Amino acid sequence: MSLYRNHKPNLTIVKVGGAVVEDPARLDQLLRRFAAIEGPKILVHGGGRRATAVATALGIETKMVDGRRITDADMLNVVTMVYGGLVNKTIVARMQALGIDAIGLTGADLDIIRSHRRPPKDGIDYGFVGDVDKVNTTKISRFIQSNTVPVIAPLTHDAHGNMLNTNADTIASETAKAMARTHHVTLVFAFEKPGVLANPDDDNTPIPSITRDSLPRLVADGTVTGGMIPKIENALAAVDAGVSQVVITRADLIGTPHGTIIQNS
């Protein structure tokens, strides 16, 4: 039986990337905007640049394939320390300073997000990288019902004692899809640009909306490239699964009408 019976409350899930998390001024703007969002909310964060810097300082080589980090045992130690420790707890402390009662979590904490290790594909072994199997909405709901804000690091677990490095966009999307069964969910991808730009050199050209029909054209003409493609595909999958709205926008613009809205059609 649903925890909410006939009424589905609103829920805002914000995913913020490492470029914002690692810039104190941008992070401050984001958290102030986040604090102003009314109702239940969840923050999912990245931190890849910080992990790369720490790995370099420790003499651990960073290997990337198509924007995805190869996570061997040494790199898993680094991302666990950086994502689950340094970055996560810094954000939680900053939230407390703003009067937000927050709790920092990885997917292993209370078994909130369980994954399986990604199998090798096309000759590439990604190592300890996780693909999400299950989001425990009951336990997440208990936090937000008690006015506690979960701050989720991009780490999951496999239920066999292993931590797994998991893409933060994927964690945000999978959490949004799971929570959409009991909430009207708005998913926000916050980064350093005011939306998906028609002209990547002009921040005044955000595309108002992108649909499943319009995405192939935008990819073909080079408007949408690189890591923005899987971000939009994740957003479309979230909308297909019942998420009410997905917005891609700049960190200091969350909670405003500005940004690119991802829609079904």
ABEGO torsion letter per residue (X at the ends): XBAAEABBBBBBBBBBBAAAAABAAAAAAAAAAAAABBEBBBBBBBGAAAAAAAAAAAGBBBBBBGGBBBBBAAAAAAAAAAAABAAAAAAAAAAAAAGBBBBBBBAABGGABBBBBBBBBGGBBAEBBBBBABBBAAAAAAAAAAGBBBBBBBBBBAGAGBBBBBBAAAAAAAAAAAAAAABBBBBBBBBABAEBBABAABAAABBABBBAAAAAAAAAAGABBEAAAAAAAAAAAAAAAGBABBBBBBAAABGBABEBBBBAX
